[in-house]
């Protein structure tokens, strides 16, 4: 097993895309097998050494930024072990893009679609990652059929879904040659949102797999995952409809996700006037007076060409009824579809570039609210930001009532005001029955948000679960709790 005390090697693992500073560690190790990872954890538990599990470093909440001790880097555990007729078994360091490609070569599809395809599968499991296509397909959790996890004491667990379920308020986890490990089961209510990624999952008689999905590396190290695959769509329809009013865009979303809609939306993505303005600043030609836009997709499989044409006609009719501009965009093939997806990704990239020029960090929300409350969320958000004339841009997964509010501080002096406004926006979402994080997790940067969402008794229950699985408290220090 490769290990290093070299500060230059360690430095590569002290940051992620959150731009969080202050990470430090004394050693980095690269296990090449589950057994080697388990050995590292046994050593660390015995010595009380903190361990931070590291994936591809694409997280934006500082989860992989170590606070001392050992970095357990999964770079070498990056193999696709099996692609079956409806399953993929992969190591945690495998990149999501590699799973997409391998599944596609077999005529299959792995639907979870976070914005960043360079993330690792272990990272997506650890955060229950989602994205644009969650509206139709759900988050990562829905597609995980089994996990191989190393606990803090080095115990390796092979967990096919259904093998261990909560009963009587606890999990009893079998351990070869040892007494079962008893762990309290979650027993709290989750926010009434379609997406949620803040704290540990909870459901009656829940599967143990679901406790580890979304636990952000604080309960065990996910080393392998068995993922469900489905037949690949034959083609995608996609478009970006532009509107002269924000209300028109939201009316279009209402129609597209209505129970008896003539379309089957895969994604519904929102861009406000300020987000579109950022793209215009970069020289991207957009319909001049447009004040909002919606990117939409639909996956087609097995349809004849007349059926595909009928699906497109249905989208065009919905757009026309909501006031979509005649110069809106519709993809004429895979190349256009790819460019439309790049358009979606270009908005956060533009924000990051502008803030880098200003020398300030990004302040952005990851909140979601219950179905039907997105208009109220937008109204209250803008009222709050107007109090201090804070520049902002809003985009995101409107199909799930999940929007990212990006506050663009003009200089370091305004950053404090942006952070204070962020806290008020999170409080508004929670007051509306929403969640503090819908897809990115809390990591270290937003760990304090958990107390905005849950009362102390729930936080104590989470700590009890964590303590039962990691008595020495070595895993993910500073993350979540």
Phi, psi and omega in degrees: 000135180277130177223153182211139171255005184290120180304327179293323177289317181296325184301333180292346186243020183260006183210167170217195184286357175289342187064019177294137180253170175093007178289146177206150179205161180258343183202152171232140180226145183240084178296148179252000181208162175302323181295320178293322177297318179297321178298317178300318181292321177300314179300316184292321178296320181295326182262355182072024181279127177298147179230130173243122179278132185242127174258232185274353177079021182266358180295153183242018177236012174080016183299325183267002179284112188286151175244053180104168173078219189256136168263120177264097187268128185264018183305322185275348177264073192230030184259144168275113188277330183196138168239113181255190182294335178213019183216152166231136174245121188223154173281157190294334181277359178294137179282147179303320180300326180290324176293316176306312185294316182293319177296315181299323179296337178262009181075024184239173187216134171253106192289328183306133193220068173300158182301326185262107180280352178273008179284162177269154178299321177300320178295320180293324177291317183298329182254002187051051187301149177223220182152205187296319186277002176299332179307318180263323193256347183081173182279182181307320184311319184296339187251004179266118182258351178181158180222152164246120188234138171258123176283171184298332181271006178093359177294130176264125179249127170258115190237087167290145180302134180097349184286322181228121179234155178289141176208137179063029177079016181203161168259141168245109188260115180296141176226120183306126177074006182222165177292150179301148177270124181262125184231130176302144178265143175303145183215027182249165178273141177268160175301155183274054181240159179281343178229143181201129182216039181240105180087185185280148180290153180215133175198151178300135177050041186290159177281143179297329176307319184287343174288322181281327177293123180087006182273001171056037176072018182260349182246343181174166179261115176286121185249331176216154178221140171257121188245138178279135178242155177228164178302139183290141174301149178285329177196169178239139163265145179203155176197163169237113179262131180256145184229148178277355175217150177294324180298322176300318178298317181289326176295322176298316178298316178304315182292321183290333181252013176296149185306324182249032180298148179281357179243161177237081186297132171271320180221147171220107187243136187252143173225125179274180184299322181291322177297317178295324178299323178298322179291321177297323178299333180272003178089011178280124184282118178236159174306123192312300186272004184302135182252351179197160178214154174232124170268128180231153176221153169218137178264131180246136179217119175083358181284152170281167180301318177303324179293320178296318177297322179294323178296318178295319177301323180295320177295316181297323179293319177298316180298314181298320181295330181268358178092024176299142182291150179295336179266024172293167187251138173230133181291135178256007179172180182302325181296313178298319180300316178298321178293325178295320178293324175296324176303315179299318183285337183290335182295304178297328177298320179296321178297314180299319180294318180296317181292325177298320178295328181277345180076030179232157179276157178284141172239115184216148178268161175227033187276154171225153180235164179299158183308134175090000184252011185292328177296316179296323178296315179297316181298312183291327177298312183292325176298320182292316182288333180291338182301326181239018177052045182277127177293142183203164173216140185237131176208170173142200195270073187296335177301332178255016183054040186232110184236147175259114175266115181256118180262121186257087178301137184281337180198168181304330180294332180272351183299319180299320178295323178295317179297319179295319178295323177304314180301321180291324179292320176297318179298322178298314180298317179295319178301328180276007181089014185265192182242153178283335177216125180262335184212337188269347188078180184254331180052222177259327182296325186243018182302327180295342181291340181298325179287342174286335187265321187238149176286166182305326182297323178289319178298322177297321179295320177297319179296325179293321177297314181296318181293324180294325181271339184217072186302328181277351178064042185268338191272129170056044182301133181090351180265136178069298186240000000 
